Amino acid sequence: MPRLLPNLWLIDVHRNPLRFWRRLVGTKIEEFAGMNLTGGWVADRLSGSRLSGVHDNLVDVVETKQPSWRRGKSLIRFEKDYAELERLYLPMADDGETVDMILAISVF
């Protein structure tokens, strides 16, 4: 498990309106992005199709309360020399029902 920590994200779910806050972003992810991502709204660092793709995936996890897995090109940085990215979003609910956080892992 310790080897995976640099690849983890913790994303807080805020409602009214539905938004996503980057509570914690692992060092491997920040290295890939080329910037500090911890703290701040997901929408602040993305735009256009990148934003809509990430946002739609996060909304789907919140609404379905089901994990989401994806493998392919990164939606965050297309220009990186990684063949592909694999990511998993896991819904978490403090009350056991309402998704209020998403635990994510991204492996490049």
CORQUISUL-V725792 format. One line per field, one symbol per residue. burial: # if it has 24 or more other C-alpha atoms within 12 Angstrom, else .. A space follows every 50 residues. Layout:
# CORQUISUL-V725792
burial: ???
This chain:
# CORQUISUL-V725792
burial: ......#######.....#########.##.##...##..###.#..... #..##.###.##....##.....####.......#.######......## ########
